[in-house]
Amino acid sequence: MTDQMPFNDDYDSNNSGNPEFIELLNKQITRRSLIKKTAGGAVALTLATSLTACSDDDNDQAATPEQEIKPTSTLKFTPVNKNTSNEFTVPEGYEARVLYALGDPIIDGLNDWDDSQIPSGASFTMRSGECHDGMTYFGMGSNGRYEEQQANKGLLVLNHEYVDSADIIHPANHTHGFGEKDIQLTTGLISRVEDEALREINCHGVSIIEVSKDLTQSVSINKSSVFNRRVTAATPIELRGPVRGDVLVQNKISTDGTFSLGTINNCGNGYTPWGTYLTTEENFNQYFSRDDENQTISKKFALDRYKIPKLSEYKWHTVVATKASLASDITKHGKITAQNVQSLYDRWMVKATEGVDATQDFRHADNTFGWIVEIDPFDNRELPVKRTALGRFAHEDCRVSRAIPNQPLAFYMGDDSRGEYIYKFVSDAKWNPEDINGGYAIGDKYMNSGKLYVAKFNFDESTQKATGEWIELNINNPKISGYLKYKFANQADVLVNARIAGDAVGATKMDRPEWVAVNPHNGEVYVTLTNNSERGTTHDVDAANPRQYIDTIIKKDKKSAQYGNVNGHIIRFREKGDTVSALEFEWDIFLFGAEANAHKSVNLSGLNDNNDFSSPDGMWFDPRGVLWIQTDDGAYTDKTNCMMLAALPGTIGDGEIKTAAAGDRLQSTPVGAKLDDTKFRRFLTGPSGCEITGVTMTPDYKAIFVNVQHPGGVWPSNHGDNLSKGKGTRPRSATVVITRKDGGEIAGEGLIQTEETAKL
């Protein structure tokens, strides 16, 4: 697509200079010395013979005859073939319907989407936003409260991450563009049109919509539901936890630092055992511009570390407010009035004004974003809540550990940028099942008080043991309080600048930590590491991020090359003693993304044409233990569109030590057991140009919801069984619902229901 809005979640935000946990040879690795990923180009892998106690054999031998072979679950749906068509493809016997697309109204009385008559910016407070992402289904009982096992009626809650293209959501003549218009905006000669800015602001955030499923498994939206609403980048949201009231979140709008205006760049998600939704604020940096003239040295260091640009492409700070602003939802709770509505736009410029304090300007406006936000889908009266105890960074996802009575809860999170970290927050409070449906007050109980940790991964070459440690991010740690690059004022400062605290304690730089999934059967935690073009150069290769190679891509007869960890991988770990408060863990790499024909030092998981993939991103365990893996890829798209696969994982330690292509050498790393395509196969492919993301399911497993983000071509207007109404051919992000034609369970053809899984 042309005139694409600015969005880049593949940037290196980590300039800390932390050493990796394996000391490597101090030398530059050139592109010429990299190991090519094709079998023909890998003949130089001669270092394998010099690595002791390592094996790169596939080790595919069957069990001995003496072993008793018990029936196990398998995947029997027909695997979907790789393709580059502008269509949504599902297995034989399944059907996919477009349920909810960009611009669709969520209340009666609003016109359907029409390309030729773009709705007003204010109307998007009651329309679907853009770039659908993380998503959760909440069953709803007859009393209008959360009921976990209710499959036929519920609330579908989903994120809207960013605005993909101005040419999709705006009329033809708009002020957001490249070239001369942008030059004028840069020099301040013209301002963004307010209705355009409002449309973009309101296209971000979250949708809450009521859905129902009938006996034929057909799903529909109830537009008359009192629960339908939008949370946007202009909705007042309360700040709670240790940072509430601190000077670092005070500003002209919230002089006491108790609330924030809006949530933005909502990517992955999570849900709590008491029945609320967790939305994550990822690349919030791209919306802000900055003026450093009167900023302190510490503030400028933090702005650099969080990659706040000099000038945002969105340029919302240039808007001059008019009465149209009051049609947005920003005045509903009395936080914004007609007198200060200009602050809706001014806040996007991070600037300190000489002679005044933080309550009179927006020097800390960026600090009000980058949090985990809790939304109670069943409560449309209280404000959503930003949970500051969980730290501030580019949150990609947030998954809660298994809810075990009388045990604390852990919230696992990834920071999606090259070379960033994996975190967990452990609650002081212990889980009590009576807290279900307790709303924000219960969120206070489990998410306001606890300990925030960052992960450090270790691998002992001599023993071949993969272990890790959790390091608490606390001002009492001398490495944090005495950090030379940044002077932390207090614990609130540590949480606001969690990335810098992670630098101080020497956390392990990872290959873009994205979504997290917790295995419901054993509590093991999985994290997608999407890719890293700087692995092996800026970021040294290590056992947890072991690959560096070249990928040649051919598109329209043009060749290009990508470097580093091109196809990504999925790491998993298990807490010591299966206790979420443990400070140690063991780990291995569950799967490596790769093309089926790649050399075994790249395709370490032995993928074939039915399950090869690249750049894992979205990920979720359903209660049966099926792991759904989604891709957001730019490396394999010359051969296939992005996809979703289903996996039946084993457990940590079920594989072996293998050797990965690491530039001009090999790197030992623990790899999970090879999964053939009875345990791992492709379930769907999306239309060309899209990312597949957001996955959730009704608790009877008969309807699964998936999001298509930034599709190309004319999808979904060319999609059959399209429930979403709308005229025109502009591509639109959308939620798709998939069911089986025979009304059976999704991917249930070969699953064995044990007594254990039946209870989940």
N, C-alpha and C positions, 0 to 999 in steps of 0.2 A: 504494500500500500504506500501511497505517496503522502507527503505532508504529515508524517507520523509524529504524534506527540512524544515528548522526551521521556524515555523510561529506560533505565539501565540498572539491573540488579547484579551485574557482573563487573564490579569495580573493586579495586584493592583498597580497602579502607584502613588496613593495618600497617602503620608506619613505625611500629614500636621497636623493630629490630630484635624481637625475641629470638633466641636460638631454638632450633628444633630439638627434639629430645634425643636424636641420634646425631652425633657430630660427624659431618661429612667432609670429604676432601675440599679444601678451600681453593676452588678453582671455578672459572667461568665455563659453563656448558653452552656451546654454540649450537645453532640449529643444524649445522652440518654433522655434528657428532651425535645427534639424537637417534634413537633406534626407531626405525619405521615400523608401523604397526602391521603391515602386511607380512604374510609368511615369507615371501621372497626377499623381503628386505631385512629379515631378522636373523640372517646367518651369522651376524657378528656377535651373537649372544654367547660368547665363549667364557664369560665369567661364571657360568653356572657350575663348572667343575671345581671352582675355587671356594664355593660357599659350602661350608660344612653343615651337616644336619639339616640340609634343605632338600626339597624334592619338587620338581615341576611336573611329575607324572600326573595323569588324570586319575589314576587309581579307581577305575570303574568296575572292579571285580565284584561279583555278586556274593551274597552271604554264603557261608559254608552250609552243606546239606544238613549238618547236625543242628543248626539253628532253627528254632521254631519261628515261622513267618506268620505274623498276625495280620489280619486284614487292615489296610490303612486307607485313608481317604485319597482320592485321586481327582484330577480335573478332567472332565469328559466332554465339556462343550467344545464345539469345533473351533480351533484357533483361527483367528482372523489373520488374513494375509497382509503383509506390508503393502502399502499403496500410497500414491500421492494424489488421489482424487479429491475433488472439492465436495466431499460427502462424509457422512457419519456412518461408519460400518460396524455392525455387531454380528455375533455368531448366528449360524443357522438356528431357527427356532426362537429367536429373540426379535423384539421390535423396539425401536427408539422413537420417542416423540419429543418435540421441542415444547417445553412447558412455559418458560419465562425468559423473554429476551429483552435486550436493551430498549428502553422506552415504553415497555408494556405498563399500563396503569394497574395499580393495586387496589383501586376503589372504583365503584360504579360512577359513571358520569363524565369520565375523562375519555377523550378520543384515543383510538388506537394509534400506534406509531404510523407515521406517514413521512417518507423521505422528502417529499415536496413541501411539507408544512411542519417543520421541526417545532416541537412544543417549546414553550417558554422555559427559561432556566428555573423559575420558581416552581413549575409544575413537577419537576423531578424530585421534589420531596414526597411525591405520591406516584412515582414511576420507578421502574427498574433502572438502576445505575448501570455503569459500564464495566467491562472486564470482570465478569463473574469469577470468583475464586473459592476460597475455603467455604465449607458448607456443612450443616448438621441438621438432622431431622429430630424433632422432639415430639414424641407421642403426647396427645392431649386427652384427658379424661372428660367425662360429661360435666364435671365441675369447673372446667376451664383451667385446670392445673396440669402440671407435668405428670404423665403416667407412662413410664418407660416402655411398657409392652403394648401400648395402643398403636396398632399399625394402620388403622383405617382413617384416622383423623389426627392431624398434628400440625405443628408449626415448622416450616422450613426456613432456616436462617442462613443467609449467605452473604459473603463479602463482595464488594466492588472495589477492585484494587486501584485502578488508575484509568485515565482516558487515553485510549489507543490512538485515535486520529481525530484531528479537528474536522476533517472532511466527513466524518461519520456522524458526529453529534451536532454540528453547527450548520446553518444555512451556507450557501455557496460563498458568499462574501463575508469572511470573518477576519478578525484581527490577530488570531493566532496562526502564524505561519512562518515559513522560512524566507530568507531573502530580504527584500526591501522593507517589508512590514516589520520584520524583526529588528532590522537596523534602526528603524524609527523608534521602536519600543526601547531598544537598548540605550539610545541617546535621550530618551525621555520626551521625544517630540510628540508622541501620541500615547493614549492610554488604552488599555484593554476595554472593550465594550462590557458593561456590567452584566447584561443578560448572558453573554458568553461565559463570563467568569462564574456566575451563579450556576449555570448549567454544568460547568465542569466541577465546581465545588459540590453540588448536589448529586453528581454522578458517582462520587466517591462514597465510601461508607458501607452500610449494611442494609439488607432487606429482611424484613420479617413478614412472611406470608402464610396464611392458613391453607393447607391442602387436604384433600380427602381422596380416598381410594375405594372404589366400589368392588363388587363381587367379581367383576371381570378384570380386576387389577388396573383399571383405568384411573389415572390420577388427574385431578383438576384443582384449580385455585378458586377459593371462595372470596370474591371481591367485596362482599358485604361484611366480612369479618371485622370485629372491633380490634383484633390483634394486628391487623395489617398496618405496617408503618415502615418508615425509613429513618435510619440514623445516618447523618451525612457529615461532611467536613465542616458544617456550621452548627451542629447540634450541641448544646451545652452538655458537658460530661464532667462528673465530679472527680476530683483527685482524692484518693484515700491511701493511707499507709504512711510510711516514715517520711516521705518527701512532702506531704501535704503541708502547706503554709510556709515552706522554706523559701528563702529569697530567690533561689534558682528557678522557681516556677511562678514568681510574682510578676505581674505585668499590668499594663494599663487597663486591660479588661478585667482581670482578676487580681486586684491589688492585695488581697489576702492570700493568694496562692491556693485557693480551694477548688477551683474548677478550670477546665480547659474548654476551648471552643472547637468542637469537632474531633473526628477521628479520620485518619487518612492512610492511603496506601495499604489497605487492609488485605493481607495476603492469606496466609494459612489461618488455622482456627483451632479450637479445642472446645471441650465441654466439661462441665463439672459434674460430680456425682449427685449434687443437690439440684441439678436441672437448669443450669444457666449456660450461656454461650460465651466463649472467649474468642475475641477477634484480635488480630495482631497488627501492629503498625510497623510496616517494614521500611521501605526507602523514603521516609519522610523528608530526608535532606533535600530532595530534588525540587521541592515546592518553595523553598526559601531562597531569598537573596540576602546578601550581607554587606554591611558597611562597617569596617573595622576601625574607623578613625578614633573613636572614643572608647573602644573596648580594652579590657585589661589583657595582659599577656596570657594569663591562664585561660581566659575566655577564648582568645584567638587560637590557642593550642587545642582546646576542646572543639571549636568549630572546624578546624582542620581534621582532627581525628574522626569526626562524624561526617566529614566531606560535605559541609554546607558550602554551596558554590557562591561565587561572587554575584552571579546573575542567574536566576531561575528562568527556564524556558516558559514556564506558566505565566510569570509576571503579574500575578494577582495583585501585587502591591501597587500597581499603576492605576487600578480602578478608582474612579471617583463615585462615591456612593450616591444613590438617589432613592426615591421612595420605593423603587422596585425591590430594594433590599428587604424591606419590611414584609414582603410577601413570602420570604423564606421562613424557615422554622426557627430562626435564631432568637425571636422575641418571645417564644412560648413560655419560658420559665422566668421571665423578668430579668434575665442576665444582661441582655442587650436592648437598648432603647433607641428611639429615633435619634437621640442626641449623640450617641457614640457608635452608631452603626458603621461609620467609616472605619472603625477598628477591625471590622470583619476582613478588610483588605490590607490595611496598614500593617497588620501583624505578620505578614509574610516577608517583611523586610526586618532582618535582625540587626538592630541598630541601637546604640546607646546615645542618649542625648546629654550633652554637657550641662552640668549644673542641676540635674535632677537625679532621683534614685530609680530603682528598678520598677517601682509602682507607677511610674509616669511615662514609660516607654516600652519597647519590645526587645530589649537587649537579650532576654532569655526566652523569647517566644518559641524557639526551636526545642527547648527543654520540655515543653508541654506535649511533645509527640515522641513516639518511640517506645510506647508502653503496651502492656497487655490490658485490654479493655473487656470488662465483664458486662454482658447485657442479659437481663432477665426477659426472655421472650414473652412471658406471661404477665409482665408488669409494665404497662405503658404509662404509668404515672410518675415513678421515680426516675431520676437521671441515671444513665449508665455510669459505670465507675472505672476509672483508670487505676490499676493496681500497681502502685509504685514500688512495693517491696520486691517485685519480680525483676527489677532492673530495667534500664533504658538502653536499647540498641535496635538494630534493624530486625525486629522480631519476625521470623518467618512462620512460626507455628508454636503451639503450646499444648502439650498432651499431659494429662494427669495420670499418675500411677494407678494401679488397681486399688480400689477402695476397700480396704480391709479393716473391719471394726477394731478400734483401740490401737490403730497404727496411724502414724502421720501420713499426709499426702505429699507426693513430690510432683512438681510441675517441670517438665523437661522442655527446653527451648533451644532453638538454633538462631544464630546471627548470620543472615544471608549476605555475606560479602566475601570476596576472596581473602583467605587468611584469617577469618574470624573464628569465634569460639562456640563451644557447646556449654550450656548452663543448666543448672537445676535449682529450684527453690523448694525447700522442705519446710512444711508448716510446723509451727509449735504445737498446734491443736491436733488431737487424734480423731480419726474419723468416727462419727456417730451416725448410723443410718437414719436416725430420727430427724436429721437435719435436711432431708430431702424436701424440696419445695420451700426452703427457708429464705430464698431470695438473696438480696444484697447483704442483709445482716449476717447470713451464714458465710457469704463471701468475705466479710470482715473477719470472721472467726478464723478462716483457713488461709487467707491471702494477705492479711495485714501484718502478721507477726510470724517470723521464721528466719531461715538462713538462706542466703543466696550463694551458690557455688559456681565455679568454673572448672572445666575438665582439663586434665593433663594426661595424655596417653603415653605409655611406656612400652618398649619392647626390648627384652633381653636377648641379644644375639646368641649368647652362650647357652642359655637354657631354652630359648625359643618360647618364652612365656610372654603373653600379652596382658598387661595389667594397666590400671589407670588409677588416678587419684582425683578427688574433689577438693578444691582449695576454696575456702570460704573467702568471700569478698567483704571484708570488715575493716573498718578504720583502725581497729586495734592491731591488725597485722602490720609489723614494722616495714614489710616490703611495700605496703600501700601508704602508710602514714609518712614513710621516709622516701617515697618515690621522687626522684630528682626532676623528672620531666614535667610533673604536674603536682601542685600542692593541694591535697584534698583538705577541705575545711571541716567536714563532719561526715557521718554515715549517709546523710541525704546526698551529699556530693558524690560519694562512692556509687550510690544507686543511679544517680543522674548520669554519671560518666562511668558506667560499668565496663565499657570497652577499655578505658584507660586503666581501671583497676585490674582487669584481666591481663593487660600488658605488664603491669607491675609485678604480678605473681608468676609470670612465665607460663601462661596457659598455652596449649598446643594450637597452632594455626591450622585450620581445617579448610577443605576444599568446598567452601560455600555451604555451611550447614543449613538445611532447609526444613522439610517436614519431619515430624517425629511420630512414631507409632509405638504403642505398648502392647506386647503380646498378652492377650487375656488369659492364656493358659499358664504362663510361667513368669510374667512380669518383665521379660527381657525388653530392652529399649532399642529401637531401630531409628537411625537418622540418615536421611538422604544427603549425600554430598554431591551436588549437581555436576560440577566441573571446576576446573581452575586453570586458566591459560598461563598462569605464572608459576605453577608447580614445577620445580626443578630449576627455576631461575631465581626470581625474587624470593620464592618460598622453597626451601630445600625439601627434597624428597625424604620421607620417613615411612615407617611401617604402617602407620594409620592413613597415610596419603602416599601410596607407594609407586604411582605410575607417572612416567613422563615419556611421551612419544609423539609422533607426527601423524596427523590424519589428513589425507588428501581428499578434498571434496570437489566433485564435478557438477556444476549447475549451468545449464544452457551452454554446454561445450567450453565452459571456462573453468580452469583449475584454480583452487586456492588451498591453502594449508592452515591447519590449526595445530597448536602445540600445547604441551603440558598434559594435565589429566583431562583429556578431551571429552570422554564419555561418562565420567563420574562413577560413583559407587555408593553402596549402602553399608554403613558400619552399624554394628550392634554391640550392646554391652549388658552385663548382668551384675547387679549390685552384690557386694559381698554379703553372704548370709541371707540373700533375698530380702534385705532390709533397706528401704528407700533412704534412710538416714545414714547409711554406710558411707565411709569416706574413701573406700576402695572399690574397684570393680575389675572384671575381666572382660575382654572384648575380642571380636574377630570381624572380618569383613564378610558380610552375608552374600553380597552380589557385586560384581563389577559390570557396569555397562560396557558393551562392546558390540561390534558387528560380528556376525556368525563366522565370517571367514578370516577374522583377525588372528594373528599369531597367538599361541597359547600364553605368551608372556603379557599379552594385552587382554585377551579373552580368557582370563583365569577361571571364570565360572563355567566355561564350556557351553556357552549359549549356542542355540541353533536357530534356524529360520523361523521357528514357531515362537521364539521367546527372546530374540536379541533386541536390544533397546539401547538408548543413549540418553544421558542427562536425566536421571531420576529426580523427581521434584515432589509432587503430591504423594501422600502415602497414608494408608489407614487400615487397621485391623478391624474386621467385623467380629461380632461376638463369637462366631464359630471358629475363629482362628485363621480365616482366609485373609491374606495380606494383599491389598490392592495397591499397585504401584503405577504412578502416572509420570509422564515425561513432559519436559519443557526444553526442547532441543533445537540446536542449530547446526549440529554436526552430522546427523544422519538423515537430514531432511531432503537430501538429494535422492534418497532411496525410499523413504517412508515418512508419512505424517506422524505427528505426535500420537501417543497411544496410552492405553491402560492395560496392565497385565495383572493376572491373579497368581498368587504363590501360596504354597503350603510349606512353610519353613520348618526346619528342624530346630536345633538349639545350638548355642555357642559351644564350640569345641567338637562339632560333628564332622569337621573337615580336616585339613592338614596345612602344613606350612608350604607355601609355594613361592616362586620367585617372579617378580614383576619387572617389566621393562621400565628402567629408570635412567633415561638418558643413555650414557655410554657405559652403564653398569646394570646390575640387577639388585633388587631390593627384596629381602625376605619379608613375608607377611602371612598371618594366619587367615585362611580362606575357608568359608563355610562349605559344607558338602555340596557337591554338584547336584543340581536339580534338573532332571530330565523334563520333557514337556508334559508328563503326567502330573508333575508337581509345580510347573511354572509355564504358563502359556499366555499368549496375547488375547485379550478379551475384546478390545475395540480399537479402532483408529478414528481420529477426528478429521474434520475437513482441512484442506491445505491451509497453511499459514498459522494454524492455531496452536495454543497450548491446551493440553487436557489437564484439568485440575478440579479440585473440590469433589469429594466423594462421600456419600452417606447412603443409608439404606433404611427402609422401614423394618421394624423389629421382627416381622414374619419372613424377612429376606425375599419378598416377592416383588419389590420395586427398588431399584437402585438409581440414585440421582448423581449426575456427573455434569460438570461445567465445561463449556467450550469458551476459551478466552481468545480474543482478537483473531477470529477466523478471517480467511481471505476469500476471494471470489465473491459470490453472491449468497453464500450460506448465511442464514437458514431459509431464505425464501425458496430455495430449490429443494428443501427437505420435505419428503412426504410425511403424512400424519403430523402436520405442524399445528399444535394447539395455540401457539403464540400468534396473535393477530397483528397485522401490520402490512402497509403498502410500501413498495419500493424494493430496491435491490442492493442497498448498502449492506455490507456484511455486519452482523451484530453478534456480540457475545450473548450466550444463552445457556440456560439450564435445560438439560435433557433428562428425561425419565425413561428407564429401560426396564422392560418386563419380558417374561417368557410367554410365548403364545399359548402354551398349555397351562399357564397359571402357576407353574412350579417355582421353586426357589431359585434365585439367581446363583449360578455356578453350583447348584446343588445336585447335579446329575450323579456325581461319583462320591459325594461326601458321606461319610459314615457318622451318623449321629450317635455319640456315646452318651452315657448318663451325665458325664461332666458337661459336654457341650449343650445338651438339652436344657441344662439349668441356666446357661448364660443368656 
